[in-house]
Amino acid sequence: MITRLFVFLLSLSPGMRKRVWRWWYQTMARRHRGADWTFMNYGFADPKAEPILLEESDEPNRLLIQLYHHTASQHELDGLKVLEVGDRKSTRLNSSH
């Protein structure tokens, strides 16, 4: 029932969808303050791509790290300054990813 209500709210309008997702995102950020939650994002998987090498400790976040890798590998970044715009949670992101 809650799922149907959520889907209904999202279908009302683009503005409603944006407000509901913003509320959900903020609620999750407030309630889950554990150090084990590094990323607040979607993931990426390309079944045709060769898997990137990760440390064992990074495996739980593989899909999320692959999203960053896929995005950053689309252009040559050597010599450029790259800015990640995120929220308080993403400031804990290890720069080695």
PyMOL commands that set and color helices and strands:
alter all, ss='L'
color gray80, all
select helices_A, chain A and resi 2-12+14-31+56-72+89-92
alter helices_A, ss='H'
color red, helices_A
deselect
rebuild
show_as cartoon
